[in-house]
Amino acid sequence: MNYSYWLGPAIRTFTVFIIVVGAYYLISFSLPLLYPFIIGWVIAMMIEPLVQWLERKVRLPRWASVTLVLFLLLTLIFSFFIFLVAEIVVELTRLAEFLPAFLNKMGQLFIDTFTRENTDLKRIMDTVQTYLQKNPQHQQQITASIQENIGVITNKGTEMITGILAGIGRFLSDLPYLLSVLVFITLAAFFIGLDWPRLRLKLLRVIPYRIQTTGGMVIQDMKRALFGFIRAQLTLISITAVIMFLGLVILKVPYAFTIAFVIGLVDLLPYLGVGAVLVPWVIYLFITGNIHLGVGLSVVYGVIIVVRQFLEPKLVATNVGLDPLLTLISLFVGLKLFGFLGLIIGPVSSVILLALHRAHVFRDIWKFIIGKTPVSP
């Protein structure tokens, strides 16, 4: 066997492997230390077209243009956050006022349901009670099973409440740190945006042309994918709100527009989405005997789920620039590997891999391994 023939490719393969592993560990180590400045760099890059427009059209100096754009961006973010917190506080206040009366009503409804004579449920209960009296061994098993299930439900409920309270506590304790990180991100975005032309020229002098071409292609694809993903989600939310509005109008539900708008926003919630509102609403309607509205909302909910499942892969594919089948695969794989964040990580990873493929990075690496041509000129 000609070992010298395989020695060169083996060494170059090992070199590529070491570079990839080293880059992974370098990024893993440096990212927690540098992420405010990386985010600041991304913000400065994204606001650069608007800064140039203010410099060119309004004749503002660069420092004033960067300051104005960052001020508007921060104002928008803080306004949204304050509005969100205010809405949560208002809704929690209303819930605190509504919940006691609702629980009393539900308790009375259950009592009436189980104690009312000459009903199907009462007859079923009497039949079950008679059977258990004749078969005490089954009664003991059922009682033990009920107690076990009640214990499981109690433990799960306690864990959920404890987790929520712990999460709120962690958020409040981390709030000063988050605010300090926001200050660093803002300052980094300001100084990078202020010196963007000079920093860009320095980078272009240092980075080889091949890497500039590849990096530029990846960045452009990422920009298109990011804005395309946002556009796709806004389209899906709008479709959800329109279907909900039409369904509520047909069912003659008051405040149809407001409810549809709120449900459209709730559609952004991970895992829950529209079901966070409609499922409890439908259950309440069935319990209180409003079968017509409960069935109608169930149909509307089913239509929303079917439409979203049908349109989401195509909308994401069209706006992000991926093949529909590849988008579906990346969404599923991302969801299985990373949970809800995988719905973003999956398509983004596919976009990066396709951008590297279009820039012939994998082809150049293969040529380097087999010894035909170096990776960089």
Buried (B, 14 or more C-beta within 10 A) or exposed (E): EEEEEEEEEEEBBEEBEEEEEEEEEEEEEEEEEBEBBEBBBBBBBBBBEBBBEBBEEEEBEBEBBBBBBBEEBEEEEEEEEEEEEEEEEEEEEEEEEEEEEEEEEEEEEEEEEEEEEEEEEBEEEEEEEEEBEEEEEEBEEEEEEEEEEEEEEEEEEEEEEEEEEEEEEEEEEEEEEEEEBBEBBBBBBBBBBBBBEEBEEEEEEEEEEBBEEBBEBBEEBBEBBBEBBEBBBBBBBEBBBEBBBBBBEEBEBEEBEEBBBBBBEBBEEEEEBBBBBBBEBBEEBBBEEBEEBBBBBBEBBEBBBEBBEEBBBEBBBBBBBBEEEBBBBBBBBBBEEBEEEBBBBBBBBBBBBBBBEEBBBEEBBEBBBEEEEEBEE
